[in-house]
């Protein structure tokens, strides 16, 4: 299983495999044609309330991860996460996100969860 992270502002590469946007909001200033996505999975993105609460504050990172994993464990998010895991089992999946801090992003949490399922 190969799961990669890539900011939406970085150019797509042939080695990216299946490219999926994992943010609820479209990245600012990026044209749809330039992003070259295979999917936009809003279901695996953090809820709007959680995203606003976190505000990309590293001091809230631990609690954000706990709350986000709880969101991903139920409903449409759990189903979409399972679909992503199945896709990753078949080949490379690149999780595309807009956050400046890759280490403290929802994509980093998703990457950990997907690799754990491998």
C-alpha positions in Angstrom: 0.0 0.0 0.0 1.4 3.4 -1.0 -0.3 6.4 0.5 1.2 9.8 -0.2 0.5 13.4 0.8 0.7 16.3 -1.5 -0.4 19.9 -1.1 -2.9 21.2 -3.7 -0.5 23.9 -4.6 2.2 21.4 -5.7 2.1 20.2 -9.3 0.6 16.7 -10.0 3.0 14.0 -11.0 2.6 10.8 -13.0 3.7 8.8 -9.9 0.8 10.2 -7.8 -1.5 7.4 -8.8 -5.1 8.0 -7.7 -5.4 11.7 -6.6 -8.1 12.5 -4.1 -8.8 15.9 -2.5 -9.5 15.3 1.2 -10.6 18.8 2.2 -14.2 19.9 2.6 -13.4 23.3 0.9 -11.8 23.8 -2.5 -8.2 25.1 -2.2 -8.1 28.9 -2.7 -6.6 30.1 -6.0 -6.4 26.7 -7.6 -8.2 26.0 -10.9 -10.0 22.7 -11.1 -8.2 21.8 -14.3 -4.8 22.4 -12.7 -5.5 20.0 -9.7 -6.2 16.9 -11.9 -8.1 15.0 -9.3 -9.6 11.5 -9.6 -12.0 12.2 -6.7 -13.0 14.8 -4.1 -13.9 13.0 -1.0 -15.7 15.5 1.2 -16.9 12.7 3.4 -13.5 12.0 4.8 -12.8 15.7 5.5 -13.3 16.9 9.1 -16.6 18.5 9.9 -16.9 22.2 9.5 -17.2 22.6 13.2 -14.1 20.5 13.9 -12.1 22.3 11.2 -13.0 25.7 12.6 -12.2 24.6 16.2 -8.8 23.2 15.2 -7.8 26.3 13.2 -4.5 24.5 12.4 -3.3 25.3 15.9 -0.5 22.7 16.8 -1.5 23.1 20.5 -4.8 21.5 19.6 -3.3 18.7 17.5 -3.7 15.8 19.9 -7.3 16.6 20.6 -8.0 17.3 16.9 -6.7 13.8 16.0 -8.9 12.2 18.7 -12.1 14.0 17.5 -11.3 13.5 13.8 -10.8 9.8 14.3 -14.1 9.6 16.1 -15.8 11.4 13.1 -14.1 8.9 10.7 -15.4 5.9 12.6 -19.1 6.5 11.8 -21.5 7.0 9.0 -20.6 8.2 5.6 -17.0 9.1 6.7 -16.4 5.4 7.8 -17.7 4.2 4.4 -15.6 6.6 2.4 -12.5 5.8 4.5 -13.1 2.1 3.7 -13.4 2.9 0.0 -10.1 4.8 0.2 -8.4 2.0 2.0 -9.6 -0.5 -0.7 -8.3 1.8 -3.4 -4.9 2.2 -1.6 -4.7 -1.6 -1.3 -4.7 -1.7 -5.2 -2.2 1.0 -5.8 -0.8 4.4 -5.0 -3.2 6.9 -3.5 -2.2 10.6 -3.1 -4.1 12.5 -0.5 -4.3 16.1 -1.8 -4.9 18.9 0.8 -4.5 22.7 1.1 -3.1 23.2 4.6 0.3 24.8 4.9 1.4 22.5 7.7 1.4 18.9 6.3 2.3 17.4 9.7 -0.7 18.9 11.4 -3.3 18.3 8.8 -6.3 16.0 8.4 -4.4 14.4 5.5 -1.7 13.3 7.9 -4.4 11.6 10.1 -5.9 9.9 7.1 -2.5 8.7 6.0 -1.9 7.1 9.4 -5.3 5.4 9.4 -4.9 4.1 5.9 -1.4 2.7 6.5 -2.7 1.1 9.7 -5.3 -0.8 7.7 -2.6 -2.2 5.4 
